Amino acid sequence: MKKVLRIQYLALLLISTIAFFQCQDGNTPGTPNEGDLTDIPYDPKPYTILKPAHFPEVPFPADNPFTVDGIALGRRLFYDPILSADSTMSCSGCHLPQGSFTDNYAVSVGIDGVAGKRSSMSLLNIAYATNGLFWDGRVKTLEEQALLPVEDPIELHTSWPNVIEKLKKHPTYPEYFRKAFGIANTGEITKELAAKAIAQFERTLISSGTSKFDQFINGNIDALDEEELDGKLMFFDEGAAYNLPDGQCFHCHGGITLTGNQFFNNGIDSVASLDDFTDKGLGGVTGNRFHNGKFRTPTLRNIAFSAPYMHDGRFQTLEECVAQYADNGFGVENEDIFISQMGFPLGNGKYSGLNAYHQRALVKFLHALTDTVAINNPDFQNPFK
């Protein structure tokens, strides 16, 4: 009997000793693994963004430089449904490569099947958007932006503490965070580091510079056919010498990325007053009544892939979009001034608008912005497939 008791005592002592050391290592069953990661090498290698020579340098914050491992982690997080409450939806659910990083829905739908009120914006060349993100400009940086969908009740509908617990317990994410940011143990995995990694990846989503438009501006004058060239001349108000009207497009869609990086009321809503916009856009963020109905200008690069269009996805085709602009807006007091100046000047502040050929040529030019190389770039695709 004493021998049996002695064996039981020794067995209990052994179990207690094992449990003690497991606690020291942070490996207690049922708790997050916050064990030591310092045996994993941390050797950050700078990453050079591949961009067209005629594009400006890709901006990034000083505290989040590009690294090979940071981008690799961000790419995995971007495509991993682990960021949602039920692990069914990832960031890419609203930003798919084949839609030029949109979801091709009029308004996006989250994990609970609940529809939001706005269409997803393209992330192509999003690194250059330095004047506010989302349609309403509610945040200024990609790091801030990456934090919001996780806890949005319509989108991924979870909490960052829940996500971080899943990442800590994951078989490979602690190693990825170690390699990306040099953390010493899994307890140092944070939402801020996750957002930094996602932002690094999103900044790599740059055009390839191979569209017909890019070929033209790089010296291949035969890259655009006659209608595309007419559309380009009208887009940039360069057509006077060719008896072409002004399309006024570049005032909002300017710069090499054709975004303008600004907020406008683009004349698509007829409202009695500035208080009557169904979606107040920028005004809902700033509280400035004159900002009501203003939204961030999306990029027009790869616009052919990102239908439907406008902040609420109201237009299915580019033809509908151009036709809407062709008649010079509704005259709402904060409409961009150039909305009312499309076409040939007729005097007394009146303009002709755009006829059927002019509209068709503009649409053809918009198709000349297509860049299939970018959306098929293997570095941009789902790493889990």
N, C-alpha and C positions, 0 to 999 in steps of 0.2 A: 504493500500500500504506500509506504513512504517513497519507494522507488517511482511509483506512478506519479505521485504528487511532485516529486523532484523533476520528472520529465516534463510535466505540465508547466511547472514554474519556469523551467529553462525555455520552453517553447514560447511562453508569454513574454519572457525577457527578450527573446530574439525578435519577436514581432514588434515589441515596443521600441527596440533599438533601430529596427528598419524604419519604422514610422518616424522616429526622431530625425534620422538622417534625410528621409524624404522631405520632412518639413523644412530642414535646413536648405535643401536644394530647391524648395518651392514646388515640389512635384507631388504634393498630397493629392490623392485621387479626388476628383470633383472640384478642385480649385484650379485657377489659371496657372499655367506653367510660367513662372517668373524666374526660371533658372538662368544660370550664367551662360552668356553667349560669346565670351571673349576668346573661346577656342576657335571661333569662326573668323577667318581673316577679314579685316576691314582695309580695303585698298581702293579708295574711290578714284575712278578714272574719268576725266572730263569727257563730255560728249559734245561733238560739234554738230550742230543742226545742219541738215542738208537743205539748202534753199536755193532758188534761182539767183543768179548773179545780179539781176536787176531788182531784186527785193532788198529792203533794208535789213540790217542785222536784227536778229530776233531778240527783243528785250526780255529781261528776266530780273527778278529782285535779287539784291546782293546776298540775301540770306537763303536763297534757294537756287544755287547754280545747277546746271545740267550735269548729271553723271550717268554713266552707263547703267549702273545698278539702280539709281533713283528712277530712271525712265522705265526700266524693266519692271520695277515694283509698281509704278504708277499704271503701266499698261495692264498688269494683272488685276489691280484693284478696279480699274475702269471697266473691265469686262467680267468681273466676278460678282455673281448675284449674292454673295455673302454679305454685301452691304445693305441688303434689304431685310425686312422683318422676317419674311418666310423663305428667304434665299431663292426667290424665283426671278428677280429682276436686277439688272446691273445699270450702271450709268449708260452703257451702250444701248440699253433698251430704248432710250429716247434719242440716241446719237449713233446711228449705224453708218458704217463707211459707205454702203451702197446708196444711202440717202444724202451723201455728202455730210455725214454726221448729223442728220436729222432722223426722225422716225417716219416721215411721210404721212402723218396724220394731221388733220386740221387742228386738233388739240391733243395733247399727250394724255395717256391714261396710265395710272399707277398700279401698284400691286393689288389693290382692292377692287379694281375695275372702275374706279371713280375717275371721271374725266376732269382735267384742269380747264383753265379758261384760255390758255395760249398754246400756240404751236411751238415745238422745240426749235431752237435756233441752230444753224450750222456752226460747227466748231472749226471748220476749215479756216486757217489763218487767224484763229482766235487769239494767238499770242500778241497780235498787233492791236487788239482792242484794249486800249489803255484809258478809256474815258467812261467806264461803267459797263457792267455786264448784266445779262438778262435783258428782256425787252424794255424793262423799266429802269435799268441802271442802278438797281438796289445795292450792288456791291462793286468794288473797284478792282479787285484782283481775282485771278483764277484760284488762288489759295482760299479766299473767302467763298468764292462760288462753289468750290468742291465740297464745302461743309454742309451746304443747305439741303440738297435733295435727300440725304439720308434721313433727316428728321422732318421733312415735309410730310404732312399727313396724307397728301394725295399721291406723292411720288413713292419713295422707298419705305416710308412709314415705320421707322424704327427709331432707336436712339443711338447716339455714338457710344455710350457706355456698353450697350449690348453688342455693338459691332466690335469694339475693342476687345471684349471678352472672347469673342469668336476668333479674332485674329491671334490673340495670345495663345489660345489652345490649338491653333491650326498646326499641322505637321511641318509646314514649310514657311509660313509668313514670318515667324520670328527671325529666321535666317535671312530672308529678303530685307527685312527692316535693318538688321545688323549690317548687311553689306551696303545698304543704301545710305544709312545715316550714322553708323558706328555705335549704335546703342549697346550697352553692356549686358543688359538682361531684358527679358520679355516685359517686365514691368514698365519699361520706358516706351513701349508702343503707345502712341497717342493719336488722337484724331488730327492734330495739327501736322504730324509727320505723314499721316495717310493723305491729307489734303495736299501737302507739298509734293508728294510723289505723283498724285493724279495731275496736279498742275504742270509738273515737269513733262509728263507724257502729252498732255493736251497742247503744250507749246511746240511739240514736234510736228503737229498736224499742219504742215505748210504745203502750199501748192508746188507742183513740180516745175512749172514754167514751160510746159509743153503744149498749152492750148493754142489754137489758131491765132488768138489775139496776141499771146506772148511771142509767137513766131513772127508776127507782123511787126510788133514794136521792137523786135530784135533784128530787124532788117530784111525779113523775107516778105517783100511787098506783094508777092503772089499768094500769101497764106490766106487772105480774105478774098472771097469772090465779090462781085459788084454790089450785090444787095447787102452783104455783110459789111462792106466798106461804107456804104451809105448809112447803114445803121450806126457804125462806129462814129462817123462824122456828126450825125445828129446827136448821138449820146454825149459827145464832148463839145457840142456847139461849134463845130468846125466846118459846117456845111454851107456857109453863105456864098462862097465862091462857086458852089456847084448847084445853086438854086435849091438848097435843102433847108428845111426849117430847123429851129433849135428844139432838141428834145429835152434839154435842161436836166438830163439825168445825172451828170457827173457832180452837180452841186451837192447832192445828197450821197451819191455813190462814188466818192472820189478816192484818190490815192491808188497805189498799186494793187491793193486788195479789194478795191471797189466797195468799200464800206462807208467811208466818210467819218466813221468814229464819232458820230454825233446823234442827236435826237431831234426828230421832226414830226410835225403833224403833216402827213403826206396827202391830205385831201381826199381820203376815202370815206369819210363819214360826214353826213349832213346833219348837223345839230343846231338847235335854236340858240344855244349859248354854251359857253365853255364848261358849264356845270352839268351838261346833259350827255357827256360821253359815258357809254356803258362801262368801258374800261378806261380809266384815267391815265394809265401808263406812267410816264415819268412824274406827272403831277401827283399821283398817288403816293409817291416816295418823297418828293420835295415839299408837298403841301402848297406849292405855287400854282395858283389857278391858271396862269398862262401856260403852264406845262401840261395841262390836261390834254389827253389825246396825242401826246408826243411819245414816240417809241424809237428805240435804237435802230439805226439802219443796218440791216443784215448785209453780209457780203453777197455780191452777185456772181462771184466765181463758183462754177459748178451749179449755177442756179437751175439748170435743166434737171438736176437730180433731186432737188429739194422741195418739190411740190408737196402739198398745196402751199399757197403763199399768203403773206401778211401775218400780223401777230396772232390773228384768230383763224388762219387757214381758210379765209372766205373764198379765195380764188383758186381754181383747180389748174389753170393753165397760164402760161406766160402771155398768151394772147389776151386773156381777160385782164391781166394786170396792166398791160400797155394800153388797152382800150379805156380802162378806168382813168388813166392819166391824160389821155388824148383830148379830153374835153375841158381841161383847165380847172378841175376841182369844184368846190361848193362855196368858196368865199368865206369860210369860217375864219374868225379874226386872227387865229394863230397859225393858220396854214402857212407852210413855207411859201415865200413870195414867188419862187420860180414855178410853183404848181400852176399859177394863173398865166404864165408867160410861155407856154408851149406853142410852137408853130411860128408862123410869120407874123410880124407886128402889123396890125391893121390901123393903128392910130387910136388916139383917145384911150390908151391903156388896154386896148383889146388885142387878142391874138387869135390866130386861125385854128389852133389845135392841129392835130395830125390826121392826115387822110389814111385810107386803107393801105396804100403802098408804104407810107412812112412807118406805120405801125408794124407791117410785115418785115420791113428791113431792120427795125429795132429788135424784133424777136429773133431774127436770124443772127444778129450780132450777139445777142445774149447766149445763143447756142454756141457761138464761137468762143465762149469763155469756158467751154467744157474741158475738163482735165481728168481723163480716165486713169492716167498714171497715178495721180494722187490717191484717188479712192481705192485703187488696187494695190497700193504700196504695201508689201508684206509686213513692213515695220509698224503699220497702222492697224493690222488685223487682230482678231481674237487669238490670244496665245494659247487658249485651251482647246483649239480645234486643229 
